[in-house]
């Protein structure tokens, strides 16, 4: 069987897939059944890297990042499970049961966001979709605005923004807009048509 076998997978829509997991990597790990290990995921705007005990063993960084290969700018879920069969190989016919003991799960974010002071509800962006001028309605003073494409590349940075921003130079597509106010920041999605 695959007793000392660990794998990580990313699930997304794909062109021509037939239900198989195509974005995965397996790793042989000594005594995985009896020893605790630290499993980590480093999720950045450009790539996702899986690590075991601080050592990377799989990085997903597709050359083309589009809706089929890179939906990871949206909210996602983390699933921890004991998967059997499939890419791990056949299940031992004598198998009876298994358990997965988890000591802790921690999620960290590189940049602290103070949503108490600058909550999603306190910011309104309209029209969305936008074709030229985006209006920003908030009670907070906006110090800066950054706009990123779906690949996480900074497209536009503006400071001293009042309550509107000209986006007519942007190509049609989905963008992430990050608004900064003193120690707070918030990110929202906008569609440019």
C-alpha positions in Angstrom: 0.0 0.0 0.0 0.9 3.7 0.2 1.5 3.9 3.9 4.4 6.4 3.5 2.7 8.4 0.8 1.6 12.0 1.0 0.1 14.0 -1.8 -1.2 17.6 -2.3 -3.7 18.6 -5.0 -5.3 21.8 -6.3 -8.7 21.5 -7.9 -9.9 23.9 -10.5 -11.8 23.9 -13.8 -9.7 22.7 -16.6 -9.8 22.4 -20.4 -10.3 18.8 -21.5 -10.3 17.2 -18.1 -12.4 14.1 -17.5 -12.7 14.3 -13.7 -9.2 13.3 -12.9 -7.0 15.5 -10.6 -4.4 17.0 -12.8 -2.7 19.5 -10.4 -1.1 17.3 -7.8 2.2 15.9 -6.5 3.0 12.9 -4.4 5.8 12.6 -1.9 7.3 9.6 -0.1 7.6 10.4 3.6 9.2 8.0 6.1 6.9 6.7 8.9 4.0 9.1 8.0 1.6 6.8 9.9 3.4 7.0 13.2 5.2 10.4 13.3 3.8 14.0 13.4 4.8 16.3 10.5 4.1 19.9 9.7 2.3 20.3 6.4 2.2 23.9 5.0 0.9 25.8 2.1 2.4 29.0 0.9 -0.3 30.7 -1.2 1.0 33.8 -3.0 -0.5 35.8 -5.9 1.8 34.0 -8.4 2.1 30.4 -7.1 1.1 27.9 -4.5 3.8 25.8 -2.8 3.2 22.8 -0.6 5.8 22.0 2.1 6.4 19.2 4.6 8.5 20.0 7.6 9.5 23.3 6.0 10.7 21.7 2.7 8.8 22.4 -0.5 7.8 19.4 -2.5 5.3 20.8 -5.0 4.8 24.3 -6.5 1.9 25.0 -8.8 2.7 28.0 -11.1 1.0 27.6 -14.5 2.5 29.5 -17.4 -1.0 30.7 -18.4 -3.1 31.9 -15.5 -6.8 32.2 -16.5 -10.2 31.2 -15.2 -9.4 27.5 -16.0 -5.9 27.3 -14.4 -5.8 30.0 -11.7 -9.1 30.6 -9.9 -7.1 31.1 -6.7 -7.7 34.9 -6.4 -11.2 34.0 -5.1 -12.0 32.6 -1.7 -11.1 28.9 -1.4 -11.4 26.0 1.0 -8.7 23.9 2.6 -9.6 20.2 2.8 -7.6 17.8 5.0 -8.5 14.1 4.4 -7.4 10.5 4.1 -7.9 9.8 0.5 -7.7 6.2 -0.7 -7.4 4.6 -4.1 -7.2 6.7 -7.2 -3.7 8.1 -7.9 -2.4 6.6 -4.6 -2.9 3.1 -5.9 -5.3 0.3 -5.1 -6.7 -0.2 -1.6 -5.3 -3.2 0.3 -8.1 -5.8 0.4 -7.3 -6.4 4.1 -7.8 -2.7 4.9 -10.3 -2.2 7.8 -10.0 1.4 9.0 -7.8 4.5 9.3 -7.6 7.7 11.3 -6.0 11.0 10.7 -4.9 12.8 13.9 -4.5 16.6 13.6 -2.7 18.5 16.3 -3.6 22.0 15.0 -4.5 24.0 11.9 -3.3 27.5 11.6 -3.9 30.0 8.8 -1.7 33.1 8.5 -2.0 36.1 6.3 1.1 38.1 5.3 -0.6 41.5 5.6 -2.8 42.3 8.6 -6.2 43.8 7.6 -8.1 45.7 10.2 -11.7 45.1 9.0 -13.1 46.5 12.2 -12.2 50.0 11.0 -12.5 49.5 7.3 -15.1 46.8 6.7 -16.4 45.5 3.4 -19.8 47.0 4.2 -18.3 50.5 4.6 -17.1 50.6 1.0 -19.3 50.8 -2.1 -17.8 50.6 -5.6 -20.1 51.5 -8.5 -20.8 50.9 -11.2 -19.5 47.4 -11.2 -19.0 46.4 -14.0 -17.4 49.7 -14.9 -16.3 51.0 -18.3 -14.7 54.3 -17.4 -15.0 56.1 -14.0 -15.3 54.0 -10.8 -17.1 55.8 -8.0 -16.0 55.0 -4.4 -18.3 55.6 -1.5 -16.9 55.3 2.0 -16.8 57.3 5.2 -13.1 56.6 5.5 -10.4 58.8 4.0 -8.7 56.8 1.3 -4.9 57.1 1.4 -4.1 54.9 -1.6 -5.6 52.5 -4.1 -3.9 49.6 -5.9 -5.4 47.6 -8.8 -4.2 44.1 -9.5 -4.9 41.8 -12.5 -5.9 38.1 -11.8 -2.2 37.1 -11.8 -1.5 39.4 -8.9 0.4 41.9 -10.9 0.1 45.5 -9.8 -1.6 47.4 -12.7 -2.3 50.8 -11.2 -1.5 52.6 -8.0 -3.1 55.9 -7.1 -2.7 58.2 -4.0 -4.7 61.2 -3.0 -7.8 59.6 -4.3 -11.1 61.5 -3.7 -14.1 59.4 -4.5 -13.6 58.4 -8.1 -11.0 56.7 -10.2 -10.7 56.7 -14.0 -10.3 53.1 -15.2 -10.9 53.7 -18.9 -7.3 52.7 -19.8 -7.8 49.2 -18.4 -8.6 46.2 -20.6 -11.8 44.3 -20.2 -11.5 41.7 -17.4 -11.6 41.0 -13.7 -9.4 43.0 -11.3 -8.8 43.2 -7.6 -8.9 46.6 -6.1 -7.2 47.3 -2.7 -8.1 50.4 -0.8 -5.9 51.7 2.0 -7.0 53.9 4.9 -4.5 54.7 7.7 -3.7 51.3 9.2 -6.5 49.4 7.4 -6.9 47.9 4.0 -9.6 46.0 2.1 -9.7 44.2 -1.2 -12.7 43.9 -3.5 -13.3 42.5 -7.0 -14.3 44.8 -9.9 -15.2 44.0 -13.5 -14.0 46.3 -16.3 -16.1 46.1 -19.5 
